[in-house]
Amino acid sequence: MPQMTKGGKYIFGWSRIRVNGELIFPRMAVDEYKLKEENHIYIVSGSKQTGGFSVMAEPLLSHSTLKNILEENPSLAKRSLREGELITYKGRKYGWLVLNKSAVYLPDDLMKMLEIKVGDKLLAIHSSDIAFTMGVKGSLIEKANGYRGIIEEF
């Protein structure tokens, strides 16, 4: 897992949004965040700096200091929202997606809200113990684009 800057965040690899909206997460991210056992994931809109979105599995989220996100948003916790529909909570947007092994399908309206599109290359970034980010812009993405080593693409 490359590290773009000394003391900086680790990255898992690139993922390109395919024509049908499919996005495959890097194997190392799937393993580290224990996504193999999951049928769905929660997503959070990315920061202004990195864009994209963050990915969390329910078991990690519900046992973290961020569990109030699910407790205070029952429609999110029960996934009674439409897949890919986003709700706003404390300045961020939250939703859920079906996870099929290591892939999700991003609906067009979700991509529009997240300001991403088919063909975009997102960088999977180790963010915290409970989430990784699929970033689309910013200094870390620029460093990854200029990286001389190999960064896998999924």
C-alpha positions in Angstrom: 0.0 0.0 0.0 1.8 3.1 -1.2 2.1 6.2 0.9 2.2 9.4 -1.1 4.0 11.6 1.4 6.1 10.9 4.4 3.8 10.5 7.4 0.8 10.9 5.0 -2.2 8.7 4.2 -1.9 5.3 2.6 -3.7 4.6 -0.6 -5.2 1.3 -1.8 -5.4 1.9 -5.6 -7.5 3.6 -8.3 -11.0 2.6 -9.2 -12.6 3.9 -12.5 -16.4 4.4 -12.8 -17.5 2.2 -15.6 -20.2 3.0 -18.2 -22.9 1.1 -16.2 -22.0 3.0 -13.0 -20.0 0.1 -11.6 -17.2 1.0 -9.2 -14.9 -1.8 -7.9 -13.2 -1.2 -4.6 -9.5 -2.3 -4.3 -9.0 -5.7 -2.7 -6.9 -4.3 0.2 -9.6 -1.9 1.1 -12.3 -4.6 1.0 -10.1 -6.8 3.3 -9.1 -4.1 5.7 -12.6 -2.7 6.2 -14.1 -6.2 6.3 -16.5 -5.6 3.4 -16.5 -9.3 2.2 -19.2 -10.2 4.7 -21.4 -7.2 3.9 -24.3 -6.8 1.6 -24.4 -3.0 1.7 -22.3 -0.1 2.6 -22.9 3.4 3.9 -21.5 6.3 2.0 -20.7 9.9 3.2 -20.1 12.8 0.9 -16.4 13.6 0.6 -14.7 16.7 1.9 -14.5 19.9 -0.2 -10.8 19.2 -0.6 -11.0 15.6 -1.8 -14.5 15.2 -3.2 -16.0 11.8 -3.9 -17.3 9.9 -0.9 -16.3 7.8 2.1 -17.2 4.2 2.5 -18.2 2.5 5.8 -19.5 -0.9 6.8 -22.3 -1.0 9.3 -20.5 -3.1 11.9 -17.6 -0.6 12.1 -19.9 2.4 12.0 -22.4 1.1 14.6 -19.6 0.4 17.1 -17.8 3.7 16.7 -18.1 7.2 18.1 -20.1 8.0 14.9 -22.9 5.5 15.7 -25.2 8.5 16.4 -25.4 8.9 12.6 -27.5 5.7 12.4 -29.2 6.3 15.8 -30.5 9.7 14.8 -31.4 8.8 11.2 -33.5 5.6 11.3 -34.4 5.8 7.6 -30.6 5.5 6.9 -30.1 2.8 9.5 -33.0 0.7 8.2 -32.1 1.5 4.6 -35.7 2.6 4.0 -34.3 5.3 1.8 -34.0 4.5 -1.9 -30.5 3.1 -2.7 -28.2 6.0 -3.5 -30.6 8.6 -2.1 -28.7 11.0 0.2 -29.9 12.7 3.4 -28.2 15.6 5.0 -27.1 15.3 8.6 -24.7 17.8 10.3 -23.5 19.3 7.0 -22.6 16.0 5.3 -24.7 13.8 3.0 -25.3 10.1 3.8 -26.7 7.2 1.9 -26.3 3.5 1.3 -25.5 1.2 -1.6 -25.8 -2.5 -2.2 -22.4 -4.2 -2.2 -21.9 -7.1 -4.6 -18.6 -8.7 -3.5 -16.3 -5.7 -4.0 -18.5 -3.6 -6.4 -21.2 -1.0 -6.1 -23.4 0.6 -8.8 -23.6 4.3 -8.6 -27.0 5.7 -9.8 -26.8 8.7 -12.2 -28.5 11.0 -9.7 -26.0 10.0 -7.0 -23.1 10.7 -9.2 -24.5 14.1 -10.1 -24.9 15.0 -6.4 -21.4 13.8 -5.6 -20.0 15.6 -8.6 -18.5 12.5 -10.2 -19.2 10.9 -13.5 -18.6 7.8 -15.6 -14.9 7.6 -16.6 -13.7 9.3 -13.4 -10.8 7.7 -11.7 -11.2 7.7 -7.9 -8.4 7.1 -5.5 -9.1 4.8 -2.5 -7.5 6.4 0.5 -7.1 5.0 4.0 -9.0 7.6 6.0 -9.6 6.1 9.5 -10.3 2.9 11.3 -13.9 2.9 10.1 -13.8 4.4 6.7 -11.9 4.8 3.4 -12.4 7.6 1.0 -12.9 7.4 -2.8 -11.3 10.8 -3.6 -11.5 12.5 -7.0 -9.6 15.7 -6.6 -7.0 17.5 -4.5 -3.3 17.3 -3.7 -3.2 13.6 -2.8 -4.8 12.7 -6.1 -2.3 15.0 -7.9 0.6 13.2 -6.1 -0.8 9.8 -7.0 -1.1 10.9 -10.6 2.6 11.8 -10.6 3.7 8.7 -8.6 6.5 6.8 -10.4 5.6 3.5 -8.8 2.7 1.2 -9.5 -0.7 2.0 -8.2 -3.2 -0.8 -9.1 -6.4 0.1 -10.9 -9.6 -1.8 -10.2 
